[in-house]
Amino acid sequence: MLPRRLVLLVSNSLSFLSIPDRLLRKLVHRPFLAEAREGPPFEIKEIVGKGMGAVAIRDIKAGELILSETPLVIWADEEDLDQLEKKLESLPDPERKNFYASYIASAYRDLPPSRGIFRTHAHPLYADGSGFFDQGNRFRHSCRPNCTSHWDEEQGVRWSIANREIRQGEEICMSHGESRAPRLERQAWLKAKFDVICGCEACSYDKHRAAESDGRRGVIRQIYDSIERLYLDPLELIKEVNIALKLLEEEGLAVGALDLAYEALIVCIWYGDRLNASLWLDKTQELQAKEAGIWSTRYKELERLEGDPTRHFAWEDLCRRLGFQTKALYGPEGRKRSVRR
């Protein structure tokens, strides 16, 4: 019999997160939650020919939390450089030394060292500027990453989640660039930004496979770019989302699938299609668990709907505002369902 509350040890911190009771009913579908694991599932070590990186010290399941981390330093470019220096001086010696040991990309080598390091490695934190993360900074780039990272502004935590199974001894990588771009464009951007010549799995494909990969990523990017103009054509939007989700799966990419599924969910909510909205809600939560984690604020917001999309504040919003009739749309994988009010 399952306990009423399951407590998880989060990464290498001593803080605990408890899973709400209603999530325990879903544990059979999420075996990675079945046991609490103490300590981070990786170590930082020298990787031959690559420098320092994060390597899995045990098998990691898809959807498993790899790391939860708060920023070592938060800083905005518009702030005085002295503010950054003062923040760095206030750090404990080991963390300050780790910061100054980080390399500076050539694009920023004319800047003062502290700013050059920060600009090379910092991640955007929306309204708060950017943040430098001590351990997450060691997750190197791959154009076919096995880990995604999500900044949770409400909780002030960066969640790093395994988006597919990672074997013991495998390097943990995330995407630091535009994963939907073709190979040559990705490589040019990474060289200009980080002085990196990418040799990841996706950049090492032979000519034929590389052309297929570029074709899939090109279609995915076109669909992303077309989403906003399709809000008034929900059937076409959902059709395009399903195409992109299939291509992402074929390409072995998880990054971005969540955002696409969420767009399909929202248009079903706007147009009052309860059944398909429920199907997309399930799909979005599934992807949310693998891309941002069940610990994230976004996941918890979806959980508050309790499987009922009519609880969303935007239910039938476009129908009310523009006088549209409710529509029978599509669910994931193009399955068409009739409206159920």
N, C-alpha and C positions, 0 to 999 in steps of 0.2 A: 504494500500500500504506500502511495506517495505521501510525503509530508505535506502539510498545508502550506508551508513556505520553504522555498529552497534558497539557500544563501550562497552566493558566489563570491569568491575572492577575486577581485579585479586586478589583473596583471600583477605587477610587483609592488603594488601599494598595499596599505593595511586597511583600506576602506572597503566596506561590504555593500553589495547591492542585493536587494531581495526581489524575487519575481512575484508579481501579483498572483493571487490564488487562481484566477481564471486562466493564466498561462500554463499552469501545471497540467491542465487537461490536454495541452498540445505537446507535451514532452515526448510522447511516443513518436511524433513526427520530427523531433529535433533532438536526436541522440547526443549531439555535442553538449547539451545542457544537463545530461544525466549525472554528471559528477563534477564536483568543484575541483579545480586544479590550482595548486599553489605555485606562485612564481611565474615569471615570463616564460613562454615556450621557445625562446630563442636566446642566442648569445651573440655578442658583438665580437667578431674576430677578423683576422686578416684573411682575405680571399685571394688566392694566387692570381696575379695579373689584374686584380680589380681594386685593391685597397681594402679598407675596412668595410664590413657589411654585416647584416643580420642573418644568421643561419639557424634554422629550426633544430632544436635539440630533441624533439620528439615529433611524432606525427600530429598534425593539426587538422581538424575537421573543418569543412566548409561552414562558415557562419560563426566560427569560434573567435572569441575576443583574443587578439594577440597582445594588444597594449592599450591602456588608457593613460593619457598623459596630459598634464597641464603645461602651458608654455614656460620655458625657462626665463624668457624675456619677451615682453610685449612692447612694441614701439611702432610709431607711425612716422613716415618720412617727413611729415610737416613739422614734427617736433625738433627741437634743437638737438644737435649731435651730442651736446654735453649731457642731455637727459639719458641718452643711450649709454654713455660712458658711466654715468652714476649708477644706472641699473646694473650694469655688468660688475662694477666694483662692489656692489652689495651682495653678490652671489658668493656662496661658499667656494673655497679655493679649487676643489676638484671640478666643479661645474664651470667655473670661470676659465680654468685651464683647457677644459674640453672645448669651450666656445672658441678660444683663440687658436686652438690646434686645427680648427676646420679650415679647409682650403678656400681660396677666393677665386671665383671664375674671372677670366680675363676681362670680361665686360665691366667688372667692378674694381679692377686692380689700381685704378687711379684714385679711388676713394680712400679715406682713412680706413685702416684695417678693420675696426669694429663695424663700420657701416658696410664695408665690402663683404665681410662674412655674413652679416645679417641679410643683405640684399641677395646673396647667393643662396641662402638656405631657408629663409623665412617663408612661412605659409600664411596666406590671407586669413584674417579673423573677422571679416565683415566690418562692422562698425568700430571695432577696437583697434584697427590697424593690422599689423602682422605679428606673428609669433615665431620664436625660435624654439624648437623642441629638441631636447638633449638626446634621447634615445631614438625617437622617430626619425631624426635627422640621418640616422645610419641606414635607413631603408633605401636601398639604391633603386634606380629607375629600371623599369622594363616596359616595353610597348605591349606586352601581354602579361600584366601583373597578376600575382596571386593574392594580393592584399589591397584593400581599399581603405582610405582614410577619410574621416568625416569630422569636421569641427562642429561641435554642439555648443552653439552660442549661449543657450539658456543654462547649461550645466558647466560651461567653462572647461570642457574636456574634449580632447581629440581622441576619437575612437578609431582604432586600426583593427580591421576585421578580415579574416581569411575568406576570400570569395570563392575559393575552390580548395580541394584537399591539398595539403602541403606535406611532403614526406620528410622524415628526419634527415638532416643533412642538406636539405634544399635551401637555397637562399630565398629570403623573404623580400619581395620587391613590390613597389607600387609605381603608378604612372605619375611622372612629374611634368608631363607635357600634354599635347593634344593627341589623345589615343586614336581619334577618328581620322587623322590625317594619313596620307599615303607615306610609304617608307622614306622616300627621299626628303619629303617635307619635314617629317619627324626628325630625321637625322640632322638636317640643316638647323632646325630650331635648337635641338639639344647641343649641337656644337657651338652655336652662337651664345647660348645662355649659360651652359655649364662646362664648356670645353670637353664635352664627352662625345666620343664616336661610339654610338650605340651598337653593341654586339649581342643584343638580347635574342631570344628565340625567334621572335617575329621579324627581326632585322637580319636574321641569318638564313631565311628561307631561300631555296633555289629560285631561279628566275620565274619558273611557271607558278610555283606556289606563292611567290611574292606578288605576282600580277593578280592572282585570285584574291589574296588578302587585301591588296589595294582597292580592288573592285568592290569588295564587301564594305570596307571602311568608307569608301567614297559614297556609296548609297546610304549608309548609316548617317553620315554627316549631312547629306542632302535632306534626309528626313528630319533630322534635328532642326535644320535651318528653316524647314517649311511648317513646323508645328503651329506657330502663332497664327499664320494666315489661314489655318484650317479650323479654327475654333468654331466658325459658322458652318462648317461642313463636317460634322462629327463622324459620319460614316467613313469618310475618306481619312480623317485623322486616325481613327482606330485601325483602319486597314493598314496605314503606313506604320503605325506603332507595332503592329503584329509582324510586319515585314522586318522592321529594324530589330525587334527582339529575337527573331529567328536568326538573323545575320550575326547579331552579337553572340548568340550561343554557338553558331558555327565557327566564329572567329575566336572563341574562348575568352571573350571579354565580359566582365561583369559591370565595369564602370559605365554608368549612364543608363542602364536598363531600368533602374528604379525611377529615374525622372520621367522616362517615357511611359512606364506603366501608370505613374501618378497622373500624367496628362490624360490618359484614357479614362482613369477613374473619375477625374474632375468633369470631363465632358459628359459622362454618364450621369453624374450627379446634377450638372446644370440642366440636362434635358430630361431628367426625371425617370431614367430607366433603372428601376430598382434592382432587378435581377442581375443585369450585366454590371451594374455598379458594385453589387455584392461580389461578383466574380473577380472584378478588377481590384476590389479591396483586398481579397484574399491574395491575389497575385502581388499586389504592392507590398503587403506585409511580408510575404515570402522573400521578396527581393530586398526589402528594408532590413530584414534579419541578416542577410548575407552581405549587404553593402554598407550599412550604417550601424547595425547591431540592435538587438532588442532593448539595449540599455539607453538608446538615444531618445531624445525628446520627440523627434519626428515619429518614431515607432510608437511611443506612448500616446501621441495625439491620435494616431490611427486606432490604437487599442480602445480609446475612449468611445469610439463609435460602436463598439461591441458587435461588430458584424452587420450593423444596420446603417446603410449609407444615408437614410433619411434623417439621421441625427446630425449630419454635416450642415454647417450653417449656410452653405450655398445650395442646398437641395432645391432643384427646379428654378434656380436663379434666373437663367436666361429665358426660360419659359414665362416667368412672371414679368420680367422687365420688358421683353420684346414681343410678348403675346404669342409665342410659339406654342405648338402642341407638343406634348411629350413624344419622344421618339423611341422606336425599337432599334437598338444599336447592336453592337457585337461584344462578345467577351474575348478573353485571351485565346490566342490561336485561331481567331476568326470565327469562332462558334457564334452563330446568330441565335439570339433568344428573344422571345416576345416580352413586351412590357408587362410587369406585374405590379400593380399599384397597391 
